[in-house]
Amino acid sequence: MEMLTQILISAISSGTPLLLAVLGGILIERSGITQLGAEGLMLMGAVIACLVYIHTGSLALTLLCVLAVSGVLGLLHGFLCVTLHANQVVCGLAMTIFGAGLSAYLGKPVSGQPLVGAVPKLDLPWLENVPFLGKIFAHLDLFTWFSFVLVLVMHVFIHRTSWGLHLRAVGDNPATADVMGISVVAVRYACLVIGSMLIGIGGADLLLVYTPTWNEGMTSGRGWIAVALIIFARWNPIRALACAYFFGVLDTLGFRVQLIGSHIPSYFLKMIPYIVTILVLMFLGWRNRNKPSGAPEALGVPYIREQRF
């Protein structure tokens, strides 16, 4: 039971950065913009968090800088995809390459420097008396609790508010939404900026909480896993929570197998979460091949107001 508790705690720590990235991607793709730049945004969020925290020691200032840089990158992505109607797949790949290259350059002076205890834990002594769950949830960090609240807020926003209805309308049929007086450009820009900020915060969480040392390419493909989990979750924030922590469990199990003295090479153990993610996507794609995917109908299609269809 103690080992299971430790596995779940580690899975939450591993899955939280991914959850934040998936939620940001869901918000962006719900507006009809394909998000393939999560890897670059996470890397930029991580390196900016490392640089600012090492030089200032202020968590609040660190988060503000991460939000600012991620928001600017979101604006750049919006200018390319929404204003210039550029190919969204190419723009997403360019964002990933740009973020990976720039983060590697900026992070060289601080590579290997530890950042321990940057994010405080929220201690809940009254929760410790709850069997099993108390040990898991009584001492989680602030980012994790923020992600829990964010899941509920996004679910209510998308499915229970008029603004969420506008967002879904823009993602499914932007021409009709435009006729009804909804600004497609404004909605897509807002979603790109806010979604990019959430992805950047996911990268910051990865560095400040899960792996408190900057290393080049430290996301190890988590941005691409986030893109896959958006599809896996069918663009639903509640399902995203389960998907992110499912990946976290797989990631933690590989590490635990190494600790018990397994002779399986570590490289194969690190592959487990990625292989399982691919297999699950293949299975779901086959099982739901004759069913609606749940994706926004206008996803990846640029909206040109003067164009007739």
C-alpha positions as CSV (number, residue, x, y, z in Angstrom):
1,M,0.0,0.0,0.0
2,E,2.9,2.3,0.8
3,M,4.5,1.7,-2.6
4,L,1.1,2.3,-4.3
5,T,0.8,5.6,-2.5
6,Q,4.3,6.7,-3.6
7,I,3.6,5.7,-7.2
8,L,0.4,7.8,-7.2
9,I,2.1,10.8,-5.7
10,S,4.9,10.6,-8.3
11,A,2.3,10.1,-11.0
12,I,0.6,13.3,-10.0
13,S,3.9,15.2,-10.0
14,S,4.8,13.8,-13.4
15,G,1.3,14.3,-14.9
16,T,0.7,17.9,-13.8
17,P,2.9,19.6,-16.3
18,L,1.3,17.5,-19.0
19,L,-2.2,18.3,-17.8
20,L,-1.5,22.0,-18.0
21,A,-0.2,21.7,-21.5
22,V,-3.2,19.5,-22.6
23,L,-5.7,22.0,-21.1
24,G,-3.9,24.9,-23.0
25,G,-4.0,22.8,-26.2
26,I,-7.7,22.0,-25.7
27,L,-8.6,25.7,-25.4
28,I,-6.6,26.6,-28.5
29,E,-8.0,23.7,-30.6
30,R,-11.6,24.4,-29.5
31,S,-11.3,27.7,-31.3
32,G,-10.3,25.9,-34.5
33,I,-6.5,26.4,-34.4
34,T,-4.3,23.3,-34.6
35,Q,-1.7,23.4,-31.8
36,L,1.5,21.6,-32.7
37,G,3.9,24.0,-30.9
38,A,3.4,22.7,-27.4
39,E,6.9,21.2,-27.2
40,G,8.6,24.5,-28.0
41,L,6.3,26.5,-25.7
42,M,7.0,24.1,-22.8
43,L,10.7,24.4,-23.3
44,M,10.5,28.2,-23.4
45,G,8.4,28.2,-20.2
46,A,11.0,26.0,-18.5
47,V,14.0,28.0,-19.5
48,I,12.5,31.4,-18.7
49,A,11.4,30.0,-15.3
50,C,14.9,28.8,-14.6
51,L,16.6,32.1,-15.7
52,V,14.3,34.4,-13.8
53,Y,14.2,32.3,-10.6
54,I,17.9,31.9,-10.4
55,H,18.5,35.7,-10.8
56,T,15.6,36.9,-8.7
57,G,14.5,34.1,-6.3
58,S,10.9,35.4,-6.7
59,L,8.3,32.8,-7.7
60,A,5.7,35.5,-8.5
61,L,8.1,37.3,-10.8
62,T,9.1,34.1,-12.4
63,L,5.5,33.2,-13.2
64,L,4.8,36.7,-14.6
65,C,7.8,36.4,-16.9
66,V,6.7,32.9,-18.1
67,L,3.2,34.2,-18.8
68,A,4.5,37.2,-20.6
69,V,6.9,35.3,-22.9
70,S,4.3,32.5,-23.6
71,G,1.6,35.1,-24.3
72,V,3.9,36.9,-26.8
73,L,4.6,33.6,-28.5
74,G,0.8,33.0,-28.6
75,L,0.3,36.4,-30.2
76,L,3.0,35.5,-32.8
77,H,1.3,32.2,-33.5
78,G,-2.1,34.1,-33.9
79,F,-0.6,36.6,-36.3
80,L,0.6,33.8,-38.5
81,C,-2.4,31.6,-38.4
82,V,-5.3,34.0,-37.8
83,T,-4.2,37.2,-39.6
84,L,-2.0,35.8,-42.3
85,H,-3.9,32.6,-42.7
86,A,-0.7,30.6,-42.8
87,N,-0.7,26.8,-42.8
88,Q,-1.4,25.9,-39.1
89,V,0.6,22.6,-39.2
90,V,3.7,24.4,-40.5
91,C,3.3,27.2,-38.0
92,G,3.1,24.8,-35.1
93,L,6.2,22.9,-36.2
94,A,8.0,26.2,-36.6
95,M,7.0,27.2,-33.1
96,T,8.4,23.9,-31.8
97,I,11.7,24.2,-33.6
98,F,12.0,27.9,-32.6
99,G,11.3,27.2,-29.0
100,A,13.7,24.2,-28.8
101,G,16.5,26.2,-30.4
102,L,16.1,29.4,-28.5
103,S,15.7,27.6,-25.1
104,A,18.9,25.6,-25.7
105,Y,20.8,28.8,-26.4
106,L,19.3,30.7,-23.4
107,G,19.7,27.8,-21.0
108,K,23.4,27.2,-21.6
109,P,24.6,29.5,-18.7
110,V,22.3,27.9,-16.2
111,S,22.4,24.3,-17.2
112,G,22.7,21.9,-14.3
113,Q,22.0,24.5,-11.6
114,P,19.5,23.1,-9.0
115,L,16.2,25.0,-8.0
116,V,15.0,23.1,-5.0
117,G,11.9,24.3,-3.1
118,A,10.9,26.9,-5.6
119,V,7.1,26.1,-5.4
120,P,5.7,25.7,-1.9
121,K,3.4,22.8,-0.9
122,L,-0.1,23.4,0.4
123,D,-0.2,21.4,3.6
124,L,-3.7,20.2,4.7
125,P,-3.3,18.5,8.1
126,W,-7.1,17.8,8.4
127,L,-6.8,15.7,5.2
128,E,-4.1,13.4,6.6
129,N,-6.7,11.4,8.6
130,V,-8.5,10.3,5.5
131,P,-7.4,6.7,4.7
132,F,-5.2,6.3,1.7
133,L,-6.3,9.5,-0.1
134,G,-5.0,11.7,2.8
135,K,-1.4,10.7,2.2
136,I,-1.7,11.5,-1.5
137,F,-3.5,14.9,-1.4
138,A,-2.4,16.4,2.0
139,H,0.9,17.8,0.8
140,L,0.6,18.6,-2.9
141,D,2.2,21.7,-4.4
142,L,0.3,24.8,-5.5
143,F,0.6,24.1,-9.3
144,T,-1.1,20.7,-8.8
145,W,-4.1,22.3,-6.9
146,F,-4.2,25.0,-9.6
147,S,-4.5,22.4,-12.3
148,F,-7.3,20.6,-10.4
149,V,-9.3,23.9,-10.1
150,L,-8.5,24.7,-13.8
151,V,-10.0,21.5,-15.0
152,L,-13.3,22.3,-13.3
153,V,-13.2,25.9,-14.5
154,M,-12.5,25.0,-18.1
155,H,-15.2,22.3,-18.1
156,V,-17.8,24.7,-16.8
157,F,-16.6,27.5,-19.1
158,I,-16.8,25.3,-22.3
159,H,-20.0,23.5,-21.6
160,R,-22.0,25.7,-19.2
161,T,-21.5,29.3,-20.2
162,S,-22.5,31.5,-23.2
163,W,-18.8,32.4,-23.8
164,G,-18.1,28.7,-24.0
165,L,-20.9,28.3,-26.5
166,H,-19.3,31.1,-28.6
167,L,-15.9,29.3,-28.4
168,R,-17.5,26.0,-29.7
169,A,-19.3,27.9,-32.4
170,V,-16.1,29.5,-33.6
171,G,-14.4,26.1,-33.6
172,D,-17.2,24.2,-35.4
173,N,-18.5,26.8,-37.9
174,P,-16.7,30.2,-37.8
175,A,-18.8,31.6,-40.7
176,T,-22.1,31.1,-38.8
177,A,-20.5,32.4,-35.7
178,D,-19.4,35.5,-37.6
179,V,-22.9,36.0,-38.9
180,M,-24.3,35.9,-35.4
181,G,-22.0,38.7,-34.3
182,I,-19.2,36.7,-32.7
183,S,-15.7,38.0,-33.5
184,V,-13.8,34.9,-34.8
185,V,-10.5,36.8,-34.8
186,A,-10.9,38.0,-31.2
187,V,-11.9,34.5,-29.9
188,R,-9.0,32.8,-31.7
189,Y,-6.4,35.3,-30.6
190,A,-7.7,35.1,-27.0
191,C,-7.6,31.3,-27.0
192,L,-4.1,31.3,-28.5
193,V,-2.7,33.7,-25.9
194,I,-4.3,32.1,-22.9
195,G,-3.7,28.6,-24.1
196,S,0.0,29.3,-24.8
197,M,0.3,30.8,-21.3
198,L,-1.0,27.5,-19.8
199,I,1.4,25.5,-21.9
200,G,4.2,27.7,-20.8
201,I,3.2,27.3,-17.1
202,G,3.3,23.6,-17.7
203,G,6.9,23.9,-18.8
204,A,7.6,26.0,-15.7
205,D,6.0,23.4,-13.5
206,L,8.1,20.7,-15.1
207,L,11.3,22.6,-14.1
208,L,10.3,24.1,-10.8
209,V,8.6,21.0,-9.3
210,Y,9.2,17.8,-11.2
211,T,12.8,18.1,-12.5
212,P,14.3,21.2,-10.7
213,T,17.3,21.5,-13.0
214,W,17.5,22.9,-16.5
215,N,18.8,20.6,-19.2
216,E,18.5,21.0,-23.0
217,G,15.4,19.3,-24.3
218,M,14.3,18.4,-20.8
219,T,10.6,18.0,-21.9
220,S,11.6,14.7,-23.6
221,G,8.7,14.9,-26.0
222,R,6.0,15.8,-23.5
223,G,4.8,18.5,-25.8
224,W,4.0,15.9,-28.5
225,I,2.4,13.6,-25.9
226,A,0.2,16.6,-24.9
227,V,-0.9,16.9,-28.6
228,A,-1.7,13.1,-28.6
229,L,-3.6,13.3,-25.3
230,I,-5.8,16.1,-26.6
231,I,-7.1,13.6,-29.1
232,F,-7.1,10.9,-26.5
233,A,-9.3,13.1,-24.2
234,R,-11.6,14.1,-27.1
235,W,-11.1,17.8,-26.4
236,N,-12.7,17.4,-22.9
237,P,-11.0,18.9,-19.8
238,I,-12.3,16.2,-17.4
239,R,-10.9,13.4,-19.6
240,A,-7.7,15.3,-20.0
241,L,-7.2,14.9,-16.2
242,A,-7.4,11.1,-16.4
243,C,-5.2,11.0,-19.5
244,A,-2.4,13.1,-18.1
245,Y,-2.2,11.1,-14.9
246,F,-2.4,7.8,-16.8
247,F,0.7,8.9,-18.6
248,G,2.2,10.0,-15.2
249,V,1.6,6.5,-13.8
250,L,3.3,4.9,-16.8
251,D,6.2,7.3,-16.5
252,T,6.6,6.5,-12.7
253,L,6.3,2.8,-13.2
254,G,9.3,2.8,-15.5
255,F,11.4,4.6,-12.8
256,R,10.1,2.2,-10.0
257,V,11.1,-0.8,-12.1
258,Q,14.6,0.5,-12.2
259,L,14.7,1.0,-8.4
260,I,13.8,-2.6,-7.7
261,G,16.9,-3.8,-9.6
262,S,15.4,-4.8,-12.9
263,H,17.9,-5.8,-15.6
264,I,15.8,-4.2,-18.4
265,P,17.8,-1.4,-20.0
266,S,16.6,2.0,-18.8
267,Y,16.1,3.2,-22.3
268,F,13.4,0.6,-22.9
269,L,11.7,1.5,-19.6
270,K,11.6,5.2,-20.6
271,M,9.9,4.2,-23.8
272,I,6.9,2.6,-22.0
273,P,4.7,5.7,-21.6
274,Y,5.2,6.7,-25.2
275,I,4.6,3.3,-26.7
276,V,1.4,2.8,-24.6
277,T,0.2,6.2,-25.7
278,I,0.6,5.3,-29.3
279,L,-1.0,1.9,-28.9
280,V,-4.0,3.5,-27.0
281,L,-4.5,6.1,-29.8
282,M,-4.3,3.3,-32.4
283,F,-6.9,1.3,-30.5
284,L,-9.3,4.2,-30.0
285,G,-8.9,5.2,-33.6
286,W,-9.8,1.7,-34.7
287,R,-12.7,1.4,-32.3
288,N,-14.2,4.8,-33.1
289,R,-13.5,4.7,-36.8
290,N,-17.2,5.0,-37.7
291,K,-18.0,7.5,-35.0
292,P,-17.5,11.3,-34.7
293,S,-14.0,12.1,-33.4
294,G,-15.2,14.9,-31.2
295,A,-12.8,17.3,-32.8
296,P,-14.0,20.9,-33.7
297,E,-15.3,20.7,-37.3
298,A,-13.3,23.7,-38.5
299,L,-10.0,22.6,-36.8
300,G,-7.0,23.5,-38.9
301,V,-9.1,25.4,-41.5
302,P,-8.3,29.1,-41.7
303,Y,-11.3,31.4,-41.7
304,I,-11.3,34.1,-44.5
305,R,-14.3,36.4,-44.0
306,E,-14.7,37.4,-47.6
307,Q,-14.4,33.8,-48.9
308,R,-17.5,32.0,-50.0
309,F,-17.9,28.3,-49.5
